[in-house]
Amino acid sequence: MDAPAYLGAFALGGLVALAEMLARYRDEPFRAVCSWASAAYLLTNGGASCVALYVIKTADWRFGIADETAS
């Protein structure tokens, strides 16, 4: 399993969720981020990013990028 890729996907998903919460709750960002609901939201987005990476790897999607290792 490619653990660094999944860890990166999880972190990126969590950071996107964090940025969204900070932008949405500008009046009290610390209070919004330090709640159980926000922790669940961060974990859900991080998990969804890992699931998306798994689907991409399993389906062998290339998004138009040629495989450099094939010769």
FENGI-V536075 format. One record per pair of residues at least 6 apart in sequence whose C-alpha atoms are under 6 Angstrom apart, sorted by the first residue. I is the first residue (numbers start at 1). GAP is how many residues later the second one is. D is the distance in Angstrom with one decimal. If there is no record, write none. Layout:
BEGIN
I GAP D
I GAP D
END
This chain:
BEGIN
6 44 5.7
9 40 5.6
9 41 5.7
10 36 4.1
10 39 5.8
10 40 5.8
13 32 5.3
13 33 4.4
13 36 5.5
14 28 4.9
14 31 5.8
14 32 4.9
17 25 5.7
22 7 5.4
END
